[in-house]
Amino acid sequence: MINLVATTDNPVPEGARSFFLQARDGRHVRVAVFPCAGRARGTVALFQGHNEFIEKYFETIEDLRRRGFDVATLDWRGQGGSERELEDPRKGHVDDFADYQLDLEVFLAEVMTERPQPWFALAHSMGAAIMLDMANAARPPFQRMALVAPMIDLANLHFPSGARWLAETLDMMGLGGMYIPLGRGVSILERPFEQNRLTTDPVRFARNAAIVTQTPELIIGDPTIGWVNAAFRLMGRFVAPEYPRRIRTPILTFTCGREEIVSNNAIERFVSNLNNASLITVQGAKHELLMERDPLREQFWRAFDAFIPGEMQA
């Protein structure tokens, strides 16, 4: 477990405080809070995607603090500075996505209750899927949620039924803790920029890669078979039209025009069945919109500012 890490190009935001919480099943997760200067307009809870870590979002956190929001965030179990599930620290594994709800439960109870209201959620990819799973089960404590490239389904699966069957079969055979076939313990951030499917911005990619070079313990490699099987089970529930219809929270969703990781078509179908939602596509962006070039990020922030204005407390 790791405290917050700074690099020359990525300093820790002023006033940050990080610590560890113990979930109900005993797992330890790293959390951090970043108060804004002066009186907060509310709190934004920031939820990252698979194989991410708090340090990647320092720039986004500063953007939110400048807007007058406190920020609270966490590393999901099995990645970043949180406790790993398996002996090999490069394997970001869970048996079921319900395990992430345990992280969320302790985060809400012990972190968010100390932060100024109103509360908003900003979530990316896997984190967005976890938010939707929570919102489907019970009304979340967030007034509004902004979701970037939510993991409703995966992109470019040539034989999706076969992939689901293979993951389930291998998991049932007791191989859930192994990497996916041909997978290995190397992160995208350890590979050349030209091979990445995350961003078109070489500067931000290099900044995040430098964090990994300095503190490789923050990252994980390719998914495990068990993680993929758990993800398929959750995404399988998203398909039912009644699933999004049970969600009442206002949601702003972003898709990326050059997306290669999650399915934009699946996101569009899902959003069309939500009760109170809108969808914006940022052309030219890859999967990690918040790590993109300035003109693309600016499109996100304009929409975010219109959607989440915040309120002053009485």
Secondary structure, DSSP 8 states (H G I E B T S, - for coil): ------BTTB---TT-EEEEEE-TTS-EEEEEEE--SSS-S-EEEEE--TT--GGGGHHHHHHHHHTT-EEEEE--TTSTTS--SSSSTT----S-THHHHHHHHHHHHHTGGGS-SSEEEEEETHHHHHHHHHHHHS--S-SEEEEES--SSBS--SSHHHHHHHHHHHIIIIITTSB-TT--S--GGGS-GGG-SS-S-HHHHHHHHHHHHH-GGG---S-BHHHHHHHHHHHHHHTSTHHHHT--S-EEEEEETT--SB-HHHHHHHHHT-SSEEEEEETT--S-GGGS-HHHHHHHHHHHHHH-------
